Amino acid sequence: STGSGKTLAFGVPILERIKSSEGLQALVITPTRELCQQITKEFERLARYKEVNIVEVFGGVGIGPQLQKLRHAHVCIGTPGRLLDIISRREINLTNITVLVLDEADKMFDMGFIIDVRRIINSLQKKRQTLLFSATFSPEVMRIAQEYMRQPTVIRTKQYVDKDLLKQYYYVTSINERFSLLVHLLEKETADLVIVFCGTRRAVDMVSYNLKRHGFDATAIHGGLTQQQRKRTIDDFHANKTHILVASDLAARGLDIKNVTHIYNYDIPKTSKEYLHRVGRTARAGKTGKAIALLSEKDYENFRRVQEDRSLNIERLETPPFEPVRFQPFIPRQQHDRPRHSDRFTQRRF
C-alpha cells in the first residue's frame, strides 16, 4: 500500500547495486504517471549522494527530453505505454538490466496494460531479478509471477487499515439529502485534510462545484483532467492550499497523499477491496483518521458487498439534524476554475 515504505524496500537495494560505468541496470514499471513521478522523487532523494542517473518516462509529454536523459540513465522508471514506445524505437539499451520491478501489478491489469507489460518483459534478458508488488493477488497476478519469476519468495504485509487508528462510520440518508448532510459534517467535524470519494467523474465535478458554491475550498481530481491539472491539484493539497479533494477512484490508488484526517464515501464503492483502497488514504504512520460513508438507497447493494469483509467494523451513527442546502444540478463551463479569494467568495477553512 502507498505510504508503507515499499519504494524504500526496493529502492535502497537497487541503488546499492548500481555500477556507474554500466549504463541502464534497473527498470521499474508502474501503472500511472503520478506513481511514476512519486517513485522517481523517492529514488532521487535516496540517491542524493550517489553518482546515479534516474530518468522517468511517461506519456502525455514530449518524448525527446526523455530519450535524451535515457542515454545516461542507470535507473528508468516508466509507464507501460511510453516504455513500449521507446523500446519499439530501439532508443533504449536493455542488455545490462539486472533488476525489474513491477509495481502495483493488480492495477496494471485493471487498467488494461498487461499486454504491454508482457511485451516489455519479453524484451529483457532472462538473467535478472524480478520484484512484483501487488495489493491483491488475483489469478492473473499469480500467473505473471509464475511465468516470469523463478521460485519467488512471497512476502505478505499485514492489512493496511489499522483498526485502532481508523474509526469507520456510516450515516443513512436519502439520496436527495446526501449533499446537505455532507456540508453539515464538513462544517461540524474538525478536520485537516479531507478526501470525498465519488463513483463517477460527473459526480466528482458536481460535488466539488457545489462545495465551492457553498464556500469550501474544494478541488476535483479524476482521470478526465490533464496530467498538469492533476499534478497541480495534488501539489495544492500537499501545500494546504486546498483542504478538500473530491476524487474518483483514480486517487485511491498510487498517490501518496499525507495527513488526510477524514475520508467521506459520498458514493459507496462496489467491493470491500475498493473500500479498503479508499479508506487506506487516512490513519497512516501512527496517526488517527475517520472514514465516513453516506449511505443512500442507491448504494444498499454495494454496502452489503463491502460489509461481507468481516474484518471491517463500520459503525452506524444516528443521522444528525441538518439544514438543507441547494445542490445545483448543472455545471457551468468554469467548473474547474479555482476559487478566488474575493469579497463575494469567502473560503471556509477547517
HELIX and SHEET records of a PDB file:
HELIX    1   1 LYS A    6  ARG A   17  1                                  12    
HELIX    2   2 ARG A   33  LEU A   46  1                                  14    
HELIX    3   3 GLY A   64  LEU A   70  1                                   7    
HELIX    4   4 PRO A   80  SER A   88  1                                   9    
HELIX    5   5 ALA A  105  ASP A  110  1                                   6    
HELIX    6   6 ILE A  114  ASN A  122  1                                   9    
HELIX    7   7 PRO A  139  TYR A  148  1                                  10    
HELIX    8   8 ARG A  178  LYS A  188  1                                  11    
HELIX    9   9 ARG A  201  ARG A  213  1                                  13    
HELIX   10  10 GLN A  227  HIS A  238  1                                  12    
HELIX   11  11 ASP A  249  ALA A  252  5                                   4    
HELIX   12  12 SER A  272  VAL A  279  1                                   8    
HELIX   13  13 GLU A  297  ASP A  299  5                                   3    
HELIX   14  14 TYR A  300  VAL A  306  1                                   7    
HELIX   15  15 ARG A  333  HIS A  336  5                                   4    
SHEET    1   A 5 ILE A  54  VAL A  57  0                                        
SHEET    2   A 5 VAL A  75  GLY A  78  1                                        
SHEET    3   A 5 ALA A  26  ILE A  29  1                                        
SHEET    4   A 5 VAL A  99  LEU A 102  1                                        
SHEET    5   A 5 GLN A 129  LEU A 132  1                                        
SHEET    1   B 7 ALA A 218  ILE A 221  0                                        
SHEET    2   B 7 ILE A 244  ALA A 247  1                                        
SHEET    3   B 7 LEU A 193  PHE A 197  1                                        
SHEET    4   B 7 VAL A 260  ASN A 265  1                                        
SHEET    5   B 7 GLY A 289  LEU A 295  1                                        
SHEET    6   B 7 LEU A 166  VAL A 172  1                                        
SHEET    7   B 7 ILE A 314  ARG A 316  1                                        
END                                                                             
